[in-house]
Amino acid sequence: MALEKELATFKDRLLSMKEHEGKFVLIHEEIVVDFFSTYEDAIKAGYQQFKLSPFLVKRVLSVEPMLYISRSILPIKVPLTR
């Protein structure tokens, strides 16, 4: 799975990153690289250092907000083929 190592690193080290609450963390594999004030700065640093290698930028929050997205979507009629 993509970013599996990075997400596990984020989860494992979340308590130790508490002092950086609200900032954006840059993680590459199992390494917490740095913290940034903006998402844009973190992404820019990630691409500068790791080019096209996978890296994670995620906001450090002790409680993650739950997002609920709903849409009114009508079912699509799919023609039966034989």
N, C-alpha and C positions, 0 to 999 in steps of 0.2 A: 504494500500500500504506500502511496506517495506520502512523504513527510512523516512516516511512522516514527522514526527515531527522534525527529524534532519535536513532535507532539508529546512523545513520552518524556523527553527531557523537560519540556515546559511543565508538564504535570508533576514530575518528580521534584522540580526545583521551585515550584510556585511559592511555597512558604518562605524560602530564602530570598525571593525577589520582592517581598512585601514592601520594602523601603522604596521600591520603584513603582509603586501603585500609580496607575494612570499613564505610565510611559509605555513605549513600544519596544519590545525586546526582539533582537535579531539572534536567531539560533541556527547553527549549521551542524548537522549530525548531533553529537552529544555536547556541543560547545555553545555556551551562552556567550555570544560575541560582545554585545554592547546594548545599551539602552538609549532610546532616542525620544525626543519630545513630540515628534510628528511621525506619522506613518510614512510620509513621503521621504523624510530623511533616512528612515530605516530601510526602506526599499532601495533607495539610491545606494546606500552603503552595501547592502546585500549584493546588488548587481556588480558594483565595483570590485568587491572582494571575491565573489564566487561565480561571477559570469552566469552561465546557464546551469550550474549545479544547483540542486534543490536547497532552499533555505526557507526558514519560517520567520515571518514577522507577525507578532501577536501582541495585543494590548494586555498589560499586566493588570488583572482585576481579581480581587479576592473572591468576588461573587460575580459569575458571568451572567449577563442578562439573558433571559429566555426570549427568543424571538418567535412570534407567531405570525405566519403569513397565510392569509386565506384568499382564495379567488373563487369567483363564481364562473365555473367553466362548464359549458354544456358538453355532453358526450359527443364524440365524433363518430359518425356512422361510417363504418368500414365495410366496403362491399365484400361479400363472400366470393372467394374464388374456388373453382373446382378443377 
